[in-house]
């Protein structure tokens, strides 16, 4: 199944590193695909706060350790994901022993301790981290998301997280990561955030463009504009969570049809055309893009099956449910 097709990672070695998001199960069930086609791995969930640090002073490192060991044994690069996020962070982080909002000094201590503990454990194994994730608003007004982090510590929590991370792991590359990163209004907010951090001397090295895209949106010109805008800051760019939904409105507004599309030859060709066009653009920008990570490995294990419509099958990756290369795979490797 795997021997008679070219390696995706090797095909793109002259351009950028090719990675995949993995979980504790897929390290085993998708091992052959991983080893043949990918040069880096990202933890889908196993390094998020609620998984690795579920309670104050209690850490659960087993799953994250297994991922790091897998990568070490296979000679793979590791992207750490993610240290500070408004989602998948235990509510107890923001509460005192009586269940009331904790003092800012307490929350700040917890932030420092979490980032320092996780980074210290993996400072010799993980080359870069998504330090802060999705801190910018989506809507037309405002700037930073009204998260519990912002409410407790103000906008300084972002710079603080980067400074702690750099102090503990000075050799790691530190990224800000977000979705809808090509939409003009939001991309300007992301630009403003990162430019402001750089002006303060905050050790931030790159922007993670998630790349949860669709067949027809965003337009290639919109993606190109965002890449060039971010690159003008002089930071590194990673595509961190790439997949292409065959449906619309993934992170947008408006209704979502619950009807499942048939994955027929027409849809397969449309997906292949989209991936071919995307990778043509990414190759053209390989001077500023150094990593492209797919959010998953094959269509049998993808978050898109449950978001935004739970249980609706999607086909967003280059390998199908049987781990065979799709037409989209060939559109990416044949150029």
Phi, psi and omega in degrees: 000322188257344190282331190265014176235152180292157176281125178301313181298318180291325179298327184258006180304323178290348186252298182197162179290139177252126182232175178214145171281137184229165173225177185301326180282314187291340174302333180258312185288336182241021186303314184298318177296316181301310185295323183283322195248347189233145181248357176212159179227150175232137176289123178296314181223339194294347177250004176287156191306311186294338180272316187268342184214065189292335180220156178305128178068011175237120179246146177238095187263355191302311183292319178293321177299319180297321178295315180295320178295318177303312181297318180298316181293331182261003180067034183259151174280151179237129169260126178276135184210121354221155187273315185230119184210153178282339177260161175051037171241126182304138179301332182297339177302329186256007184240153175270187184294343180262005180080014178260160178307127182285157177295150180304322181296325179290315180295321178296319178298319179296320176299311181299316183293319180296307182299316182294319182294313182292314181295321180296323181295323188247016187296338179264358186239334185249121188280334179207160183226139161280098187286308179238134187239125167059051182268355185257144182288157176268328189288175189285343180238159180093182183224289182263146179297137179282066180275170177293332175296313181294318181297324184276320190240356184073182185290352179292345181299330183291307179299321181299317180299318179293320181294318178297313182301316181292324179296320183280321183231076186296343180271353183275145173275134188244128189239148162262133188234137181202162177254174187050032188287351179259346181295129190309311182296315183289322180298327177291326176292318178298316177302313180299317180298309184292320178299319179295320178295318178297320180296330179277356183079019179288135181284078174245131189249345184195170176242130175265115175266111189299313178079033171278086190252179183229178183300321186239001184213135000282162176294151180303321180297326178292319177296315181299316180299317181294317178302312182294323179296312179294319182298333181294344176283348181080017179259165176283151177238131172238136165274115196256339187214050190289129164201161182234106178288144175275000177250177181247176174058044181295310177240019183261192178256170178099178186284157176237118177292137177271354181290136180268129178285144173285131179275085183256186183298325180296313180293322179299320179290322178295318179295320179297318179298317181297313180295320178299317179293318180299312183287335172297317177294316181295322176297322179296337180251023182295346177288340180241343178260121184248357182203137173231116182246127174278143179270074184129178184241312182216164188291351178279352181215084182220137178298338182296340178292345184235359181221130004271358179245112184297131175084358179272121185292135175236163182225069194266357190245182185272347180239141186276188184294342177262006180072018175272150179293131178272171175303327178298324177301312183293328179292336180274323185268341181258104179209000000 
